[in-house]
């Protein structure tokens, strides 16, 4: 038990991330096109419902996104979908949730208490500065915009909830130090319970300023982990469809936009080599096949995450007594301390001196 009477949960401890440069990715949820950006004057931002089809791990899915209504400072009512700001705020909240002892279990729901101040400070640290009012609005949009994910082949609904189905905020005006909490939706909560998450570079996600390139980085990370190939191929139309890019009126403009997202990863050193094969229909360029060779840096990142998945499964099997992940498992304080110490020793062997310095600074604060 914690000092406030909360029970220690084994999956929560395994979800923790010792290295502050990393966070956790929930593959299907994170790669689903849940955000609306790059609208370029099309109708997406004004629709009452957005429906998109996308592919993940060789299967087809449909996602539906409903907007919420917000009031501007001048009193104008406006329909709003989760956009790039909400994408960034959600990433920061999940990174903070992976810190030691931050998650709690409330009636089988995964809850994360935090303050708006720490979110604002973390956003500033990673150079995505939003003021307190903007952060509150982003959290409200993530709470009020329901998302549905449906597996087409199995005709099965996998999710019908917003990013944060339940939130709590103190009502004090312009206060950013009051405690706030969010509950993770069932898909994320189930992923934590089943250990169905992967380590991914948080620093890279925050450094990449292009939302399409940010999505592509996660997609490539997942593809490499799944098939182990050092060459990945994707069509521009596939990237547009699965990332949630708007439908462009001119194919030429869409292809240029996708090419730019690929170039962002290459410029960052995540892709060592890219070949672009134009797909022609008669004399018209209809698509581009990107043949991408991940860099040594990206391959090491995926291999590190693969080792982490194996370690997580081994640790859970040992401390759960062989029980499955059908429910959250309590863990005694002595076992919790042993687990954290062992994970810290192993992680220090996987991170460089710069990361050790960051960890030491964080623990001393």
N, C-alpha and C positions, 0 to 999 in steps of 0.2 A: 504494500500500500504506500502511496505517496503521503506527504505531510497533510494534504487536504482530503485524504480518504480515498483517492482514486486508486484503482487497481493497475498494477503494471501489466502491460499487454505485450506478449512476445513479438507479435507482428509489428507493433509500433517501434520496438527497439531495433528490429531488423531493417525497418524503413528509414531509420536515422542515417544521416550522411555525415561522416567524420570530416571529409574533405570539403571545405566551404566553396570550392570551385565547381562542385558537382551538385546535381539535383536528381529527381526521379522522373521517369517517363512512363506513362500508361499508354501503351502503343496504340490501340484502336481509338481510345478516347482522344488522345493528343493528335492523332493524324486525321481524325474526322474533320471535315471542313466546317467547323462550328462558328467561324468568325466571318464578318463581312468587311472586306476592304477592297481597294482597287476598283471602285465602282465606275469611275470614269463617266459619270453622268448617266449611267443606265438606271433601270428602275428598281434595282435590288434594295436600295435604301428606303424606298417608299412602299414596298409591298407589305401586305398583311401577313404573309406567310412565305418563307423561302423553302423550296424543296430542291435537294441536290442528290445526285447519285454519285457514288465513289467506290473505289476498289481498295481492298486491304487484304493482304496475304492470299491473293488469288480469289477472293470472294467479293460479291457485290452487295452494297448497302445503300440504303436511302436515309438521308438525314432531313429533318424538318426543324426550322428555327422560327420562332415567333418573336415579334418585337415587343418592347415595352414602351410606355409613353412617359416622356420626361418633360419638365417645364424649364424653359430657358430663363435667364435672368430678367428678360423683358416680359415674361409671362406667356410666351408662345409655347404651345404644346407640340411636341415633336416625337414621332416614332423613332426608336433607337434600337439597333441591333448591337450585339457584342462586336467590337472592332479591334484594331490593333492595340489601343490603350488597354482594353479589357484583357486581351491576350497577355500583355506584359504584366499587368497587375496579378493575374492568376498565376503566372510563372513565379513571381516573387513570393506570393503567399504560399505556394507549395514548397518553395525552397526554404522558407522560414519554418514551415511545418516539419521539415526533415531535420531540424535541430534537435538536440538532446532533450527528451522529456516533454515535447511540446504538444503532442496529440493526447486526446482523452476519449474515452468511450462513454457515451451517454445514451442509455436505452438502445444499445446495439448500433448507434450512429457514431460516425467518426467526426469529432469536433476539434476545431483548432482555435484557441483563444489568442488574441494578439492585440496590438494597439495600432491605430492609424499612423502614429508617429514612427514606429519602427518600419512600417511599410514605406512611408515617405523617405526615411533615411536610407533604406536599402535601395529604393528606386534612384535616389540621388547618387548613391555609391556606384551604381552600374550605369550612370549617365542616362537615365530615363526619368527625368524630373517631372513630377506632377504635384500640384498643391493638394492640400487636404480635401478640399471640395471636389476636385476631380477624382481623387481616389475613392471617396465615398460614393460618388455617382457611378464609377466603374463597378464597385462592389454591388451596388443596387441593381445595375443592369445585369450583372452575372447572376443575381438572385432572381430577377423578374422575367428573364427570357428563357422560356422552356425549350428544351432540345429533345427531339426524338430520334433514336437510331434504330433502324429496322434492317434485319438480315433478310435479303430478298430471296435467296435460295432456300432458306429454312422457314421463311415466312414467320419470323420470330422477332418480337420487339425486345431490344436489348436495353434501351434507356428511354425514360420519359420523365425528365427532370431538368432543372436548370443546373448550372455549374455549382451553385451554392443554394440548395433548396431552402435552408433555414439560416438566417443570419440574426445577429443581435448587435445593436449599436446603442451606446449611451446617447441621450438626447441633447446633451449640452452643446450649444451652438459654437461652432468654430474650434471645438476641442479635438486635439489629435492624440492626447495621451490617455484617454478613457479606454477601457477594455472593450474590445469588439470580439465577436466570434463568428465563425462560419461552420456549417456542416458540409462535408464533402458529399457529392451525389453518390447514388448506389454503385455506379460503375467504378468510380475511383475507390470508394470504400471496399468494394469486393476485390479490387486489384490489390489493395493493401493486405486484406485478409488472406488472399490466395498467394501472396508474394509474386504477383504478376506485374512487376514493375522492373525497369532497367535504369541503371545509372547512365546519365548523359551529362555533357559539359554545360553547366549553368553559365559559366563565364563566356563561352562561345555563343550561347543563345542570346545573351545580353549584348554582346559585341556586334552581332549581326543586326543591322538596322532595317533590312528588307524583310517584311513578313513572309513573302514567298520563299526567299532563301532560307529563312528560319525554319519554315515547314520542311523544305527540301533536305536540310541538314538532318532533321529527325527521321525523315523517310529513308534517307540513305543509311543512317545508323541502323534502323530496323531491318532494312533489306540485307545489309552486310551480315548482321547477326543471324538472320534467318538462313541465308544461302551460302555465306562464307566466301563469296566470289570477290576477287580483287578488281573486277570490271563490272560496272552496273550500267544498264541501258534503260532509258525512259524517253517516251515521246513527249514533245512539248504539249500536245493536247491532253495527254495523261496528267502531266503536272498541273495544267490549268484546271482540269476537272477535279482532281483529287485534293488540290490545295484550297479550293474555294474561291479562286480568282473569278471575277465577273466574266460574263461572256462578252468578248470584244466584238464590235461591229466589223472591224477590219482584221482579217487573219494576219496580215503583215505586222500590225501593231501588237497583237497577242504574242506572236512568235518572238518579236523583239523584247517584249516584257519578260517572257520566260527565259530567253537567252541571258538577259541581264541578271536574273536570279542565280543562274548557274555560274555566271562570271563572278558574282560576289563570293561564292564558295571557293572558286579557283583562286581569286585574289587573296583570300584569307589563308590559303595554303592547305585547304581541306581536300582539294582535288588536284592531283599531280598532273593529270592530262585529261583533256576533253576533246573529243572529235564530234563535229556536227555534220550529220548526213541529211541533206535536204530531201524531203519526200515530195515528189512532184506529181501533180495531176495535170496531164497535158503540159502546158508551159507555165502553169501556176504552181508556186511553192505552197503546198498545203499543210506541211508539218515539218518538224525537225526531230530526228532521232539523235539524242545525246548519248554518246558512249563515254562514260566517265570512269576514270581510274582514281580511286581514293588515294590520298597521300599516306605516307607512313604514319604521320601523326593521327590521321583519322582511323587507320587500321588498329593502331595501338589503343585508341580510345574505345573501340568496339571490343577488342580482346580483353581489355581491363573490365569492361562491363560484363562480358561473358563469364570471367572468373568470379565476379561479384555474385552473379546469379547462382553459380554452383556453390559458393560459400554460404549464401543465404539459405539455400535448400538444405545443406548439410547441417548448419547451425540449428535450423528449425527442427529437423528430424531428431537431432540429439537432445534438445531441450524440451521438446513436446512429448517425448516418450513414444515417438512413432505415430502419433495421431495426425490425421489429415488437417487440411486448412478449411474445413467446413464451418468452423466458428473461430472467433478470437480466443486465443489461449492465454491464461494468466501465467505470470512468471514471478518466482520469488526474488526478493531483493538480492540475495547472494548470487543467484544465477545471472541476474541482470548485470551485476557488477562484473562478474567473470566474462560475460558476453561482450560488454562494452570494452573492457580492457583488452581482450583478445582481438577484437575488431580493430582497435586503435593500433595495436602492435603490427598487425598485418597491413593496415593501410599505410603506415609510415614506410613500409617497405615498397609501396607502390607509388608514392608521391615524391616529388623532388624537394630540394631544400627550400625553395620559395614557398611551396605549399605548407611545409612544416612551420615556417615562420608565421604564415597566416594563421595556422591552427594554434600556435602558441600564443599569438596576440589575442585571438578570440577567446581562448580559455582564461587568459589573465584579466579580461574585462569584466 
